[in-house]
Amino acid sequence: MSLFVVALFFGAAYGGAMPCYALVAREFFGDRVVGTTFGGIFFISCIGMGLGAYGGGFLYDQLGTLLEPPRRQHPRRSRRRCGGSGAQAAGPGTALAPGV
């Protein structure tokens, strides 16, 4: 049921924006070429929507999720290069080796 509610709101919002495309195309390009411009706008938007769907599938295949990209540690801050687990911290009263 929630998908239908989202689709209803999306359709109403998209339908409300549609007249603006024609007005903007006419203002920028004039009355004579508004049909060609309007067709070009929708042609390019359809290409973008198609590539966006393909890009989303590609990202899902590469990352295994669409929620969050995997986090990578900075090479200089990597725990493996420091030789410790990162849980040890130098605080007051902690003796450090010379040169550290």
N, C-alpha and C positions, 0 to 999 in steps of 0.2 A: 504494500500500500504506500510506503514512503517513497518508492521510486516514482509512482504516479504523481505525488505531490511535488517532488523535485522537478519532474518533467513539466508539470503545469506552470510552475514558477519560471522555469527556464524558457518555456515557450512564450509566456507573457512578456518576459524581459527582452527576449530576442525579437519578438514581434513589435515591441515598442521602439526598438532601435532601428528597425528596417527603414522606416520613412526618413530617418536621419541620413542614411547612406545616399539616398536619391537627392536630398537637398544639398548635401556637401558636394556631391559630384557635380551638380548643376552650378553651384557657386564657384567651384574651382575651375571647371572646364567649359562652362557655357551650355546654352540650351541645345546647340546643334549636335554635340557629341555626347550628350548625357546617356543615351542608350548604350553606346560603345563603352563608355567609361564604367557604367553600371555593370555591364557584362564582364569587363575586365576585373573589376573589384571582386565579383563573385567567383570568377575563374581562379584568381589568385587565392582567395580565401578557401576554396575547395581543395586546392593543392596543399595549402598549409594544414588544413584539417586532416587530410590523408597522410601527410608526412608526420604530423604529430602523433597519430595513432601508431604508425610504424615505429617512430622513435620511442614511444612509450613501451611497446613490445620489445624493442631492442634493449632498452635499459633494464627491463624486467629479466630478460634472458641473461644479461651480463651480471647484474647485481643480485638477482634472486629475490628482490623485493622492490616495491615502488614507494615504500614508506620513508626510508632514510638511507642515504649512501653510507657505505662502510667508513669508519673513521680510521685515519692513518696517523701514526705518530710522526713527529718531526724527526729526521735522522739524528740530530744532535741530542734529542731528548728521549731517545729510545732506551728502554730499560735493559735490553740485551747488550748494548754497547757499554753501558755503565757497569755491568757485571752484577747488579743487584736487582732486587724486586721492586725497588722504589719505595718500600715501606720504611726504610731507615732514613731518619732525618737527623741532621746535626742541630742540636739545641743547646741551651745553657747546660754546662757541666759535661758536655760530650767532648772527648778528646779527639782531635783530628790528627791524622798522620802528617808529618811535615811535607809540604809541597802540594797539599790537597786544597 
